[in-house]
Structure formats: C-alpha cells, structure tokens
C-alpha cells in the first residue's frame, strides 16, 4: 500500500548436515532440460536449527509500510538490491549460487488480507514478492551475532499512524493495530513449532523490538505535535504488555528524503525525527537510529518508501541491528 498524507561484515559460515538427493540418478536422467533449469535455479531451503540447546532469540519488527518494505529487488538502477549486493557492506547477500537464504534466521508475518508468511530469511519478504524491507539486513547482522536460532516476527501494515491505529494505551483510546500487534506476537510464539518444524522445544527469549514508522503522523500537524508523547507511551506500554520492562528497543527514524527534509506536509525530518530521538532518550536500553543519510539513490518514485531503494532499506536494517546489538551488550 502506497502511503500518502491523505491515507492516514560477511556472515559466519555454519556447516549444516547435507540433505539427501531429492532425485535418484536414474530419475535425474529422465528430467527435461526445462525442469532441470527450475531445480538448479531455486536453492533448496535448509531447515536445520543452528543450536537447539538454547532458546530462540526473538525480535519484533513493527511499523507501517516502511517496515513492510518497498525496496525493489530488481529495477536495473542504482539503489536496487543487486546494486546493494555489489557494495562491500552488503556483499553477504549473494554467493556463487545466488541470493543467500539463511536457515538460522526465521521470519514470520501475517499480512493484511493475505496468508501467513513463514520462511527462512531471504529476499522477497517485503510488502510484495519483488521487494525487501529492513528485515533482510537486520536479520543477517543479528544472525551473525547469535549462535542461537533467530526468529523475526514482523507486525507491519501500510498507512498506520502512531497517533491513530497504533495509538498506545497510555495516550488514551488504544488503537486497533496496537492490540493486533500484541495478539499476533503472542500467537506466533504460541505456534512456533507449527510454523517452523525445525523448532526443538528449546523455548524462546523475547530479545528486542525494532520500530520503523512515522510517515502518516508527519502528514498532519496535530499528529506530528503529539508524536513524542505517543512514542514515549508506546515504548513503555509495549514493554509492559509483552512482559519485559527492559526490552531493548530500537527506533529507526523517518529519514526519507535525506538531510534536507522539510517537515509536515513535505518530508518528515524536521517534524518526526526529533520527536523519535527525544522519546528514545527517555529510556534505558532504547535508542534512535538516525537514517537521513541513507537516501543515497532514488531509483523509484515513492518518496514515502525511500524511493523504493533496496539499498536504503538495507542501510536502515543494518544500522538498526548494530544498534540493537550494542544495547544487548550493555
């Protein structure tokens, strides 16, 4: 969903057990060339848990469409995912076989009006099958950091204001998406074994919360004016309602448009980002990640979606994961 003001390091290498061949040699000889192309073009998803003796590390990724992810995988322009993967910082996204799929990082998301998505971390888990969001680089960096299995639960829907559907209880008139976020997290954790058969009943640990949102609030002066208050209540209420008063919390600021952002009815930088930074500063184990420098290229037209730059989404995810790891180490 396109939002408008009107609509409110290289990864560690883990040696996993080899799967048996899917087709005996005699059967392979009978496959048509076309079928062989399909089989070799799609890398089989590994399903082994990295360390089943320790609880799964769970991270919640929440927000509106910029957390959903509208970074296009292929646009044949600077800023798309092949361009990002060609940079040293994100070279881990591809190997000699194509896009890397990580079995040590699971992903779960219930899109609006669509089937539940459960997957190993890979490209194509954005708002559309041809898109990515911050989850891709975030998951790689977090997955590199932990020996334990990682689970990313995304709770994101397009066009949702913090002062509206995401409104926290502390601000009064709790929003429907706030309630839905809590319900989806609890359901995903209750059914983790159903969603991921490789789960070995090792339990889980709610390890962190990653927030990327703000466009719709920045489109209205009244919502922009109360954003700091709402963000403050949101952090406090989410921690309480998820049963972890010290839950590490990272807020990726709404830096779409770059350092020249003009605020309400233009871009968000001068209206929403300061409020996000100020709210984060009120808490321990909570930080705001400045993102305005991440709009390096503009391959697409959707300014509310980082101009559809997969590179920008990777930069947001990468910086937010590193900020999360810093909090976890404090």
C-alpha positions as CSV (number, residue, x, y, z in Angstrom):
1,X,0.0,0.0,0.0
2,X,1.4,3.4,-1.0
3,X,1.2,5.8,1.8
4,X,0.1,9.4,1.2
5,X,-0.9,12.2,3.5
6,X,-4.4,11.5,2.6
7,X,-4.2,7.9,3.8
8,X,-3.9,8.1,7.2
9,X,30.6,-7.9,7.7
10,X,30.4,-11.3,6.0
11,X,28.1,-13.9,7.6
12,X,29.6,-16.7,9.7
13,X,29.6,-19.9,7.8
14,X,27.8,-22.8,9.6
15,X,28.2,-26.3,8.2
16,X,24.9,-28.0,8.2
17,X,24.1,-31.7,7.6
18,X,23.7,-32.3,3.9
19,X,20.3,-33.3,2.7
20,X,19.9,-36.4,0.7
21,X,19.5,-36.0,-3.1
22,X,15.9,-35.2,-4.0
23,X,16.1,-37.4,-7.1
24,X,17.9,-40.7,-7.7
25,X,20.4,-40.6,-10.5
26,X,18.2,-42.7,-12.8
27,X,15.3,-40.3,-12.3
28,X,17.6,-37.3,-12.9
29,X,18.3,-38.6,-16.4
30,X,14.6,-38.5,-17.2
31,X,14.1,-34.9,-16.3
32,X,13.6,-32.4,-19.1
33,X,16.1,-29.6,-19.5
34,X,13.4,-27.1,-18.5
35,X,12.8,-28.9,-15.2
36,X,16.5,-29.1,-14.6
37,X,16.8,-25.3,-15.0
38,X,14.0,-24.8,-12.5
39,X,15.6,-27.1,-10.0
40,X,19.0,-25.6,-10.2
41,X,17.7,-22.0,-10.2
42,X,15.9,-22.5,-6.9
43,X,18.2,-23.3,-4.0
44,X,16.6,-25.7,-1.5
45,X,15.8,-24.1,1.8
46,X,17.8,-25.6,4.7
47,X,15.8,-26.4,7.7
48,X,18.4,-27.2,10.4
49,X,18.5,-25.3,13.6
50,X,21.9,-23.9,14.4
51,X,21.9,-24.5,18.2
52,X,18.8,-26.2,19.6
53,X,20.1,-26.3,23.1
54,X,19.4,-22.6,23.7
55,X,16.2,-20.6,23.5
56,X,15.4,-19.0,20.2
57,X,16.2,-15.2,20.1
58,X,13.0,-13.4,19.1
59,X,12.9,-9.9,17.6
60,X,9.7,-8.0,16.8
61,X,9.8,-5.7,13.7
62,X,6.9,-3.3,13.7
63,X,5.7,-0.2,12.0
64,X,3.9,0.9,8.8
65,X,4.7,0.4,5.2
66,X,8.4,1.2,5.6
67,X,8.7,-1.8,7.9
68,X,6.7,-3.8,5.4
69,X,9.3,-3.0,2.9
70,X,9.0,-1.4,-0.6
71,X,12.7,-1.7,-1.7
72,X,12.6,-3.2,-5.1
73,X,14.8,-6.2,-5.8
74,X,15.3,-5.5,-9.5
75,X,15.0,-2.1,-11.1
76,X,18.2,-2.0,-13.2
77,X,19.1,1.2,-11.4
78,X,21.5,2.3,-8.7
79,X,19.8,1.6,-5.4
80,X,18.1,-1.7,-6.2
81,X,19.1,-5.0,-4.5
82,X,21.7,-6.2,-7.0
83,X,23.3,-2.7,-6.7
84,X,23.3,-3.0,-2.9
85,X,24.8,-6.5,-3.0
86,X,27.6,-5.2,-5.2
87,X,28.7,-3.0,-2.4
88,X,31.2,-4.4,0.1
89,X,29.0,-3.7,3.0
90,X,26.2,-6.0,1.7
91,X,28.2,-8.5,-0.3
92,X,26.9,-11.2,2.0
93,X,23.5,-11.0,0.3
94,X,24.7,-13.1,-2.6
95,X,27.1,-16.0,-3.1
96,X,28.1,-18.1,-6.1
97,X,24.7,-19.8,-6.1
98,X,22.6,-16.6,-6.0
99,X,20.7,-14.9,-3.2
100,X,21.6,-16.2,0.2
101,X,18.9,-17.9,2.3
102,X,19.5,-18.2,6.0
103,X,18.2,-21.2,7.9
104,X,19.4,-19.8,11.2
105,X,17.1,-16.8,10.9
106,X,13.3,-17.5,10.6
107,X,10.7,-15.0,9.5
108,X,7.0,-14.8,10.3
109,X,4.5,-12.2,9.2
110,X,0.7,-12.0,8.8
111,X,0.0,-9.5,6.0
112,X,-3.4,-7.8,5.9
113,X,-5.9,-9.9,3.8
114,X,-3.2,-12.5,2.9
115,X,-2.0,-15.8,4.0
116,X,0.6,-16.1,6.9
117,X,4.2,-15.9,5.6
118,X,6.7,-18.2,7.4
119,X,10.1,-18.5,5.8
120,X,13.9,-18.6,6.2
121,X,15.4,-15.2,5.8
122,X,15.8,-14.3,2.1
123,X,15.0,-11.5,-0.4
124,X,11.3,-11.2,-1.3
125,X,9.8,-10.8,2.2
126,X,8.9,-7.2,1.8
127,X,5.4,-5.8,1.0
128,X,5.5,-7.6,-2.3
129,X,7.3,-10.7,-3.6
130,X,9.6,-8.4,-5.6
131,X,10.5,-6.3,-2.6
132,X,12.5,-6.2,0.6
133,X,12.3,-4.3,3.8
134,X,14.7,-3.7,6.8
135,X,14.3,-7.3,7.8
136,X,16.8,-8.5,5.3
137,X,20.0,-6.7,6.5
138,X,18.7,-6.7,10.1
139,X,18.3,-10.5,10.0
140,X,21.8,-11.0,8.5
141,X,23.5,-8.9,11.1
142,X,21.6,-10.3,14.1
143,X,22.0,-13.8,12.7
144,X,25.8,-13.3,12.5
145,X,25.8,-12.2,16.1
146,X,24.0,-15.1,17.7
147,X,24.8,-18.8,17.7
148,X,21.2,-19.4,18.7
149,X,18.3,-19.6,16.2
150,X,16.8,-16.2,15.5
151,X,13.1,-15.5,14.8
152,X,11.9,-12.2,13.3
153,X,8.2,-11.5,13.8
154,X,7.0,-8.7,11.6
155,X,3.9,-6.7,12.5
156,X,3.5,-4.0,9.9
157,X,0.7,-2.6,7.9
158,X,0.7,0.3,5.4
159,X,-0.8,3.7,6.3
160,X,-0.9,3.4,10.1
161,X,-0.3,6.5,12.3
162,X,1.1,6.2,15.8
163,X,-1.5,8.7,16.8
164,X,-4.2,6.6,15.2
165,X,-4.3,2.8,14.7
166,X,-1.0,2.3,16.6
167,X,-2.1,4.6,19.4
168,X,-0.8,3.1,22.7
169,X,-3.0,2.7,25.8
170,X,-1.1,5.4,27.7
171,X,-2.2,8.0,25.1
172,X,-5.9,7.1,25.5
173,X,-8.2,5.3,23.0
174,X,-6.0,2.4,22.3
175,X,-5.6,1.8,18.5
176,X,-6.7,-1.4,16.8
177,X,-3.2,-2.0,15.4
178,X,-1.6,-1.8,18.8
179,X,-3.9,-4.5,20.0
180,X,-3.4,-6.5,16.8
181,X,0.4,-6.3,17.2
182,X,0.3,-7.8,20.7
183,X,-2.1,-10.6,19.6
184,X,0.0,-11.5,16.5
185,X,3.2,-11.7,18.5
186,X,1.6,-13.9,21.2
187,X,0.0,-16.2,18.5
188,X,3.3,-16.5,16.6
189,X,5.1,-17.6,19.7
190,X,2.4,-20.0,20.8
191,X,2.6,-21.7,17.4
192,X,6.3,-21.5,16.8
193,X,6.6,-25.3,16.5
194,X,3.8,-25.4,14.0
195,X,5.2,-22.6,11.8
196,X,8.8,-23.9,12.0
197,X,9.1,-27.8,12.2
198,X,12.9,-27.5,12.9
199,X,12.0,-26.0,16.3
200,X,13.1,-28.4,19.0
201,X,11.1,-27.2,22.0
202,X,14.1,-25.2,23.2
203,X,11.9,-22.3,24.2
204,X,12.4,-18.7,23.2
205,X,13.6,-15.3,24.6
206,X,12.0,-12.0,23.5
207,X,15.2,-10.2,22.8
208,X,14.3,-6.9,21.1
209,X,11.8,-4.6,19.4
210,X,12.6,-2.7,16.2
211,X,10.3,0.2,15.1
212,X,10.3,2.0,11.8
213,X,7.3,4.2,11.2
214,X,6.2,7.9,11.1
215,X,5.1,9.0,7.6
216,X,1.4,9.3,8.3
217,X,1.9,11.2,11.6
218,X,4.2,13.6,9.7
219,X,1.4,14.4,7.3
220,X,-0.7,16.1,9.9
221,X,0.4,18.9,12.3
222,X,-1.7,17.6,15.2
223,X,-0.3,14.1,15.0
224,X,3.3,15.4,14.5
225,X,2.9,17.6,17.5
226,X,2.0,14.7,19.8
227,X,4.4,12.2,18.3
228,X,6.9,12.4,21.1
229,X,4.2,11.8,23.7
230,X,2.8,8.9,21.8
231,X,6.2,7.3,21.1
232,X,7.1,7.6,24.8
233,X,3.8,5.8,25.8
234,X,4.3,3.3,23.1
235,X,7.7,2.1,24.3
236,X,6.5,2.0,27.9
237,X,3.3,0.2,27.1
238,X,4.8,-2.3,24.7
239,X,7.4,-3.3,27.3
240,X,4.7,-3.7,29.9
241,X,2.3,-5.6,27.7
242,X,5.0,-8.0,26.5
243,X,6.1,-8.7,30.0
244,X,9.6,-7.2,29.7
245,X,10.2,-3.8,31.3
246,X,13.8,-3.8,29.9
247,X,13.0,-5.0,26.4
248,X,15.7,-3.5,24.1
249,X,14.1,-1.0,21.8
250,X,15.5,0.5,18.5
251,X,13.6,3.3,16.7
252,X,14.8,3.8,13.1
253,X,13.9,7.4,12.4
254,X,11.8,8.5,9.5
255,X,14.6,10.0,7.4
256,X,13.1,9.5,4.0
257,X,14.1,12.4,1.7
258,X,17.6,12.9,3.2
259,X,19.0,15.7,5.3
260,X,17.0,18.4,3.5
261,X,13.7,17.1,4.8
262,X,11.2,19.9,5.5
263,X,8.7,18.5,8.0
264,X,4.9,18.5,8.0
265,X,3.3,18.3,4.5
266,X,6.8,17.9,3.0
267,X,9.2,15.4,4.4
268,X,9.4,14.1,7.9
269,X,12.9,15.0,9.0
270,X,12.1,18.2,10.9
271,X,8.9,17.1,12.4
272,X,9.0,13.4,13.3
273,X,12.7,12.5,13.7
274,X,13.4,14.9,16.6
275,X,10.3,13.5,18.4
276,X,11.6,10.0,17.8
277,X,15.1,10.9,19.2
278,X,13.6,12.7,22.2
279,X,11.3,9.8,23.1
280,X,14.1,7.2,22.9
281,X,16.4,9.4,25.1
282,X,13.9,8.9,28.0
283,X,14.5,5.2,28.4
284,X,17.4,2.9,29.2
285,X,18.1,0.2,26.5
286,X,16.3,2.3,23.9
287,X,17.9,4.2,21.1
288,X,17.0,6.1,17.9
289,X,19.0,5.5,14.7
290,X,19.5,8.5,12.5
291,X,18.6,7.5,8.9
292,X,18.5,10.7,6.8
293,X,21.9,9.8,5.3
294,X,20.5,6.5,4.0
295,X,18.7,8.0,1.0
296,X,21.7,7.7,-1.3
297,X,19.8,6.9,-4.5
298,X,16.3,7.4,-5.8
299,X,15.5,4.6,-8.2
300,X,11.7,4.8,-7.7
301,X,9.0,7.5,-7.4
302,X,7.6,6.6,-4.0
303,X,9.3,9.2,-1.7
304,X,7.4,7.8,1.3
305,X,9.1,4.5,0.7
306,X,12.7,5.5,0.4
307,X,12.1,6.0,-3.3
308,X,11.9,2.2,-3.5
309,X,15.6,1.9,-2.8
310,X,16.5,-1.6,-1.6
311,X,19.9,-0.1,-0.7
312,X,18.2,2.3,1.7
313,X,16.2,-0.4,3.4
314,X,19.4,-2.4,3.8
315,X,21.1,0.5,5.4
316,X,18.2,1.0,7.8
317,X,18.2,-2.6,8.8
318,X,22.0,-2.9,9.1
319,X,22.3,0.2,11.3
320,X,19.3,-0.8,13.5
321,X,20.7,-4.3,14.0
322,X,24.1,-2.9,15.1
323,X,22.3,-0.5,17.5
324,X,20.3,-3.4,18.9
325,X,23.5,-5.5,19.4
326,X,25.1,-2.5,21.2
327,X,22.1,-2.3,23.6
328,X,22.2,-6.1,24.2
329,X,25.9,-5.8,25.1
330,X,25.4,-3.0,27.6
